[in-house]
Amino acid sequence: MKSLKLFLLFSLFATAASAQFVTNSRRVADVYFDNKEYYAAAAYYKKALQISSDSSGFVVPYGFEKKVKEESPKKEDYEYAVYQLATSLRLYKNYTDAESWYAIAKGFTNPKYVLSSFWYGETLRANQRFADAIVSFQEFLGKYKGNDAYTAKAKLEIDACNFALFEIKHPRLYGLKRLSNEINQLGSNYTPYLTTNNFYFTSSRPAQGNSKNVVLQDNKSSAKIIKKETPFLNAIYEVSGSPVAEKVSVKKLNIPGNKFKELASPALNPDGKTMYITVWDVKGIRKISRLNLVNGSWSEPAELGTQVNADGYNSMQPFVTKDGQFLIFASDKPGGRGKYDLWYSPIRTDGSLGQAINMGSAINTAEDDEAPYYNSNTKKLLYSSNGKVGIGGLDFYESEGNFVSWTEPRNLGFPFNSSKDDLYFTPSNDDDTEGYISSDRESLCCLEIFHLKTNYLTIQGTLLDCKTMKPLPGAVVTLTDSLTKLKYTTDSEGKYRFKISSNRKIKLLAEKPNYFAKSVVYTYDSLSRADTLFSPELCLTPFKKDVPIILKDVYYAFDSDQLTDASKAVLDQLYTIMVDNETIEIELSAHTDNIGTAAYNLDLSNRRAKSCVDYLVSKGIPASRMTSKGYGFSRPIAPNQFPDGKDNPAGRQLNRRTEFKVTKQ
């Protein structure tokens, strides 16, 4: 993750007075921009646009858009400064103000500003204006002539915005609360890391002591400026007491030999005697170093070898698995699939590291994949990516695997994820249902630390035999939702119970040998109103192979094979059985009374049975799972006449029936 640094506005104008080499505001802004000092760059682009210093922040002043559109020698300069101001604000993660300036820039006809619509969409998405963001990305795709990473990313962003609209409409069961104590202070506060005895985090809060002068230079010109070295340096801090307490003691971790260097993202071996950290070198490249605990104090950081750090490339965000077997980290070194990829190195018994291995295409994307956490007990990897369909920025994803193969990562949804950056998870319990994350969801620019807790919905009920209405022990009830699939075997009283962390639509499927399986679906609306949902008592109907079951009240028009609406309603119940029992095959048969000739009744019953099969096929049941057969009046189940020869209407009605039987389970 790129380092986030704050700059105080009053110091910028003090700097201008001492900048002996440059008097033009645009040139000063370009120098700051080239050196990734985006807040300072924005301030000077604003000044170059001749916006009064007493205007509110970076808000577009009234009438400014009209001023830019005017034909004048200054128009080209205005357009350049507007685009650069918008970009500076975006890179500083001030999406609120960046959106307003990109709204102007997207109207520029100069081809070099064609990406304005793309970045406008990005800022709209970050500001949770997902429907408007879709329009902007579509507008970009309509006028952009390239077929490159921006095209692919715009299409991905459209999918992501649609995903976000659904997620925010149906939030998942997570509770998040920003820490309101000394942990979240001025600057970025991120990489929470909890051990048995300590809580560590990284912060770019102002450093103590006098800053020295530094010279910044634009690589594209000879422009230079002199400024005070930024007091916002990344360092590792340690917390005494519970991180959620109202008052905590925060102190900078004492690491020798780190003068003028920035440090971040601590990770410890299970024994607590070895720490891995990210260290910025003099060129601003991040490398992973190792420290050892000696007599209660940490040693000076020692940079890891080339199996982890590649010369000229970044390696960062180390994490050691709970079993101490692997070091996982993010790096943009060669051999990856995107910008930052996740890699892992085996940790040998002597503490040395094996050659790093890329975690593969199941995990890594063409964009950034960062901030790994792996639970050796559950075999689940939690990490952040901006290269998959998500809500926005870096989102949390979860995958199960063993470093040989991984399942398709799934987005953890809203509110675990937000429209901005969400990364770095550390648990406070063994099953990872509670812990801490970093996010800039409530900040104009910077990451902050949040406490996260998984909430649950309980679903429970009793499974019965439909004929005896007695409990069915030993049946398997499967719960399926958009996140997972859980199975439960009913106890001696036929009871089942699930605890899930999602409140979107779920399906319960109950199964037991020699019974028709049955499913029940619960909608979001029914689930969102309850902490515990007692399902209606489910019952399963027993059956035996090749034993007919009568479908009551299946009727046809007189002397016809046409199904009535009432008959279709009965067949809909059979349709449900066929859907819930995907492996069974059936014979669907029709029978008549003995009025008429045998040949006529056989033909009529065949046509009626086929009408039933055709109806089920029209609803989506494969024809290969069903056969139709008419039996005419050859298989009566009641007398058509009484013993004295008189007509038996009740018996004839029973014989005029439709049946089905299971021929294959």
N, C-alpha and C positions, 0 to 999 in steps of 0.2 A: 504494500500500500504506500502510495506517495505520501511523503511527510507533509503534514498540515501545519502551517505556521501563521500566526497572527501578527499584524503590524498595526501599531496605534497611529491613528490619522494625524494627530498633532506632531508626531515625530517626523512624518513625511515632509511636511512643509518646512520644518526646521532644517531637514536635509537639503531642501532646494536652495536654501540660502548659502550652504557651504559647497554646493556643486559647482566648482569653478570651471568645469570643462563643458557644461551644457546649459543653455538657457532656454531651449525650445522644449515645451512640455511633452510634445509627441515623442521627441528623441529620448527624453528621460523615461517616459512610459515604456518605450521599446526596450530600453536597457533592463528595466525591472522585469518586463515580460520575458525577455530572453534568459534571464537568470531565475525564472520561475517564482518571482516575487509578485504574485498576482494581485494581492490586495493593493500594494503600492502602485502597480501598473494601472489598475482600475482608477485609482485616485488621480493619476496624471493624465490618463485618456479623458477623464471627465473634465479636467482642467483644459486640455487641448480643445475640447468641444466648446469652450467658452461658456460653460455652465457655472453660474455664480456659486461661490463657495458656501453661501448660506442656504443653498437648496438642500432638500431633505435627502441625505444619503446618496444613493445611486438611482433614485427614482427619475424617470423621464419627465422633464419639465413640460408644462403646457405649451403646445404649439411647436415643440421641437421637431416633430416628424415633418411638418410642413416646411420647416427651415431646411432640413436635409434634402427635400425633394426639389427645392428651388435650383434652377440652373444658374450656376455661378462658378467662378474659378475655385471656390472652396468646396464644391460638392464632393469631389474625389477624396479630399482630405477628411471631410465629415464622414463619408461612408467608411473609410478605413478606420477612423477612430471609433465609430459606433460598433463596428464588427469586433474590433479588438477589445473594446470595453465589455461587450457582451461575453466574449470568450474569456477574458480575465475573471469576470464575475463567476462564470460557470466553473472554471478551473479552481477557483477559490471556494466553489460549492455554494455560492450565494445564488441559488436557482431562482429565487423570487424576483430579484432585480434583473438577473440575466434574461429572464423570460421577456420582460418589457423591451429590452434593447434588441433581442433577436426578433421580436415582433416587427420592429422597424427594418432590421437588416434583411429579413426574408423578402422584402419588396424591392431590393436592389437588383438591377438588371445586369450588372457586371458579373460575368461568369465566375470570377474568383470568389464570389460570396454565395455560390450556389448551395453550399452546405448549411446556410442559415436555416433553411426549413427543417433540415435534419436536427440541428442543435436546438431549434425552437421546440421541436417535438420532444427532445430529451428533457428540456426544462419544464415543459408542460407535464410530462410524465412524473418528474420529480416533485412537482407541485400538486400531484394527485388529480390533475385535469386529464384523465385518461381518454375520454371520448374526444376531446379536442386534440390530444396528442396523436390519436389515430389519423385524424384528418390531416395533420401536418406531415406525418410520415407518408401518407398516401400522396399528398401534394409534392413532396420531395421525390418520390419514385416516379411521378408523372413527368417531371421536368429534368431529372438527373439522367445523363446519357451514359454514365459509366456502369459497368457490371463488376463491382468490386466488393470490398469488405463493407462499405457504407450501404450498398444495396442489400446485402445479406442481413446486415444489422437492422436496417429499417424494417424489413419483413419480420425479423425476430421481434422487434419492438412492438409491432402491430399485434402479433400473437400475445406478447407479454401484457399489453394494455387490456386486451380482452380477458386474459386470465386474471388480471388485477381487478377488473370490474366485477367479476364473479366472486373473487376472494373477499373483497371488502363488503360485498353484499351478504356474504355468508362467512363471517369470521370464525376462526377455529378457537379451541378452548385453551388459550394461553393468556396469562396475566403478566403484564410488564409494567415496571415502575422505575422511573429514573432515580438514581441515587442522589439525594439532596444534601449530602454531607460534603466534607472536604475532598472527597475523591474527584468529584466533577468541579473543576475550577477553570480559570481562564486558559485557553489553549485546547488542544485535543487530549482526550482521556480515553484510552483504549487498551486492548490486549489484556483483559482481566485474566488472572491465573491464580487459581485457588489450590493450595496444598493442605495437608492435614493441619499445619500450624500457622500458615502465612497466606496473606492475600497480596499479590503483586499486580501492578498495572504500569502502563507507559503513559507519560504525560509530556506535553510540550509547553507546560506552564512556564512563566518567565523564570529564567535562571538568575541566580544571585550573583552579585559582583558587577564590576564595571565592564562595559563592552568596549571592544577595540574598533577602530576604524577599518573598513574594508572597501576595496575598489571593485565596482561592478562594471563590466564592459560588454557591449553588444557585439556578438560574433560577426554580425553583418556589416558593422561599421566601426569607426574608431571612437564612437561615443562612450564616455565613461561618467560614472558618478561615484561620489564618496558617501558612504552611509555608515551608521553605527551597526556593528554586527547584531543580528537579531537576538534578542534575549530569549526567544522561544525555541528552546532546544529540547529534543526528545531525550528523556531520561527515565529510568526505572524507579518506581516508588514502592514502598512497602507499607502495609496497613496493619496496625495493631487493633485487635477487636473485630467484631462482626462488621462486614462491609455495609450492612443495611442499617446499622445503628445510627442514631441521630448525630452523635459525636464520635469521631474516630481520630486516631493519631496517625498522621501520614508523614513519612520521612523518606528522603531520597536514599536509595540503596547505595551503600558505600562500596564502590568498585574501583580499585586502584588502577592507575594508568589510563584513565579515560578523559583526560583533560582535552577540551576542544573537540571531543567526539560525541556523537549522538548514539544513544543506546535504546533498544526497544525489545519487546516480546520475549520475556524470560520463560524458560521451560526447564524443569528439573527431572533428573533421573529418579526412579522410584525410591532409591536410598537417600535422596536429598543431598548428596555430596557432590553432584556435578550439575552445573547449570549451563544451558545454551542460550545465547542472546544474539540479537541482531546489532551489528556495529556499522555505522557509517564511516567510510574511510575519507581521506582528505579530498577525494574527487567526488564525494557524495554517493559513491557506490556502496551498497549494503552487502555485508558479508556476515556469515555466522561464525561466532567464536564460542569457545568453551572456557568455563571457569571451574575451579575446584575449591571445595570448602576445606580450609586448612586452619586448624585450631580455632574454629568458630568464625573465621573471616574468609571472604572470597578472594581468590587469587586474581592476578591481572589477566584479562581476557587473552586467549591464544587462538588465533584464527585457524579454523579447520582447513584441511588440505584440499587438493583439487578434486577429490571424490565428491565434495559438496560445493565448494566455491570455485567458480571458473573465472579466470582473469578477464576483467572488463565487463562482467555481468553481475546481476544482483542475485543473491541468495538470502532469504529472510524468513521470518515467522516460524522458527523451529518448534516442533512438538515431539515429545517423547511418549511413546505408548505406555499404558499402565503396566504392562508386563516387562518393560525395559528392553524390548527386542528391536524396536525400530525408531529412527529419527525421521520424522516427516517434515518437509519444508516446502516453501514456494520459491521458484526461481525462473528467470527468463533466459537461462543459459541455453546454448545450442542443444538440439535433440528433443525439444519440446514441441507441443502441438499448437501453441498460441503465444500470447504475451507472457503471462505468468502461468506456469504449470505446477502441479504438485508432484513431488519426488519423494522417495524414501531411501534411506541407507540402513542396512542391517547394523546393529550394535553388537560387536563381538563380546565374548565373555571378559576379555581384558580391557574393554572400554573403547577399543579402536573401532573405526567405522569402515564398513564395506563401501564399494562403489555405488553411487546413487543410481536408482532405477526410476524411470518415469512411470507414473501410476496409470498411464494408458488412456485410450480414447473414451472409455466408459466414464472416466472422471473428468479429464481435461478437455477444454474446448479451444476454439480459436481466439477467445478473449482471455480474461483474467480468472484464474482459479487459485484461491488463496486460503489462508488461515485454517489449517487442518486441526481437527480433534478426532481421535479414534479411541473407542472403548473396546479393549481387548476381550471383555467378558461378553458383551452383546454383539461384537463383530460389526459395529456400526461406525461409519465414517461421517462426520459432520464437517462441512466446509462451505466456503462462500464462492460464488461465481457470478459473473455478469455475462456469461456466454450461453445461457439457457433461457427458456421461457420463464419469466419471473415477474415480480411486482415492480421492480425497478432497482437500478444500481446493482450493488452486490447483494445477492440473496443467499440465505442458508439453504443447503441441500443435504439430503441424507442418503447414504448408500450402504448396503451390507456387503461384506466381502472379507477376504483373508489375504490380501496382497497378491493373490494369483488371479482372481476374478472378482468382479464387482457387479451388483445389480444396478439397473438404471436409476440414477439419482432422482429423488423426488423432492420437489419444492415444499418447504414446511409451511407455506401459506401465511396469510395475514391472521393475527398481528405479529407472529414470530418475525416475519419480514415486513418491510415498509417500502415506500416508493423511493427511498434513498439507500444509503449503504448500510448493510447489516453484516457484521463479521466478528470473529473471535468469540467462541463459546467456551466456558469453563463450568463444570458441574459442581454442585454442592452436595450431591448424594450419589449413590452407586448406580442408580438406574437412569440418571441424566434427566430426570423430570423437573429439576430445579437447578438454577445456576445464574450465570451472568453473561451478558453479551455487550458488544459495542455497537452503537448506532448513532447516526446524525439526524434521526427522524424528528427530533424536537429542537434542532439547532439550525441556525442560519448558515453555519459553515463547518462545524467541527464534530468529531465523534465524542460521544459521552457513554458512560457505563450504566446499564440497566440491570435490574434484578428480574429474572424470568421464572415463572412457575407454571407448570402444566396443570390445568384443571381437568376434571373428569366428568363424564356422564355414565351412569350405571344403567344397564339394561338387563332386566331379569324377568323370569316367568317360569311356568310349569308346562311340560309337554305331556299330553294325554293320548290314550287310545280312543279314537272317535266312536267305537262301538261300545266299549265297556266304560269309558270315561274314567279309567284308572290311570295312574301315573305310568309313564314309559321310561324306565331306567335304561342306561346304556345306549341311548340314542345320541347322535352327533348333531349339534347345532352349530352352524357356521355363520359368523357375522362378517359381512363384507361392506366396506365403505370405500371412499376415494383414496384412502391412505393405506389400508392394510386388510388382511384377512385373518380372523381369529376363530379357533375351534374350541368347543366345550362339550364334554360328554356328560349327559344328565346323570344326576345322582339317583339314589334309591327312591327318592320321592319325585323323580322326573323334573327336578329343578335345574335351571341353567342361569348363569350370571356372567355378564361382561362389564369391563370398565374401559371406556375408550376416551380419547382426547380429541374427538371430532364430533361436531353436531350437524354434519351435513347428511344427506340422504344415505340410509343404510338398508341392507337386506339381511333378514334372518332366514336361513334355510335349515329345516329340520329333516334328518334322514335316519332311517333304521331299516335293516333288512326285512323284506316281506311287507313293507309299508310304503305307500306312496309318499314321496318327499313333498314337503309343502314349504312355501316361502311367504314371508310377510315383509312389506316395504314400509319404512317410516320416512316421511318427508322432513325437510329442514324445519318447516313450521312447527311440526309436532315435537321435534327434538329440542328446538331452541327454547321451549317454554318449561323445560323440566331439568332437574339435576339427576333424578332417578326416574326411569321410565319402566313401569310395570306393563309388560306386553300382555295382550289378551291371551288367555290360555290356548295354546296351540294344540290341535289334535291331529293325529295321523290315522289315515284309513288303511286297514290291513288288506292284503290281496294275496291270491295264490295264482301262480302261473297257469294259464289255460283254463281258468275258471271264470265264466262270464260275469260281468257286472252290469246291471240294468241302468240305463240312463233314463231316469224318470222324466215324464212330461216332454218327450221329444215328439212333436206332432207334425203332420204334413197336411196339405190341402187334400180334400176328398179325392180319392182315386188318383193321387198325384205324388210325384217325388219332390215337390217344392217345399223347402223348409219354411215354417212359420217363424215370425220374430221371436215368439216364446221359445221355440226349439233352438234357435241360435243362441239364446241366453244360456240354455242348458249346455250346449256344446262349448260355450266359452269356458265353462268349468273344466271340461275335458282338455281344452286348449291349455289351461293353467297347469293341469297335471302333466301334460306333455312338455311344457316349458320347464317345470320344476324337476322333472325326471328325464334328463336328456338322453339317457341310454336305453330306455325302454322302447320296444316296438309293440304295436297292437294290431288286432283284427277288429274292425268295426262292422257289426252285422245288423241286419234288419229282418224282422219277422212279421208275418201277417196272420189273420185268422183264416178259417177255411171257406169263407165265402168267395166263390169264383173258382176257376180252374186252377189246377196246380201249376201249369205253365205260366198263366197270367200272373199269379201271386209270386212265383219265383222271379219273373222279370221285374215286377214292381218292387220287390224287396231288394233286388240287386241295384236298381236305380236309386232307391232311397238310401241304401248304405253308401253308394258312391257319392250322393249329394252331401252326406256328412263328411266324408273324407275330403271332398273338394272344398267344402267350407273351411276346414282346418288348414288345408294347403293355402287357401287364400289369406289366411291369417299368419302364415309363415312357418308352419310345421312341415318339414321335408316329407314329400310323398313316399320316400324310401322307408320311412318309419311306420307306415300304415298300409293295411290292405283292407279292401271292402268285400263283403260277401253277403248275398241274400239267401235266406233259407226258406222263403215262402212260408207255408204252414206246416213244414215237416218237423218242427221242434216246438210244439205247444207246451206251455207251462201250466195251463189250466184247461178244463173242458170247454169246448165251444158250445156244447149242448148238455142239458141235464140228462140223467139216465132215462127219463121218460120221452126224450126226443125233442123237448121244447128248447127254444133258443136261450143261451146263457150270455146275456150282454156283458156282465162283469168279467166272465172268462174270456170272451173275445177281446175285450179291452186289454187284458193282461197279455194276451198273445200278440197283439199289435204293438210291438215293443222294439226298441233299439238298444243294443248291447255293445260292450267292448270287453276284450280280454287281453291280458298281457301275454304275448307270445315269446318275448325275449327281454331279459332284464339287463 
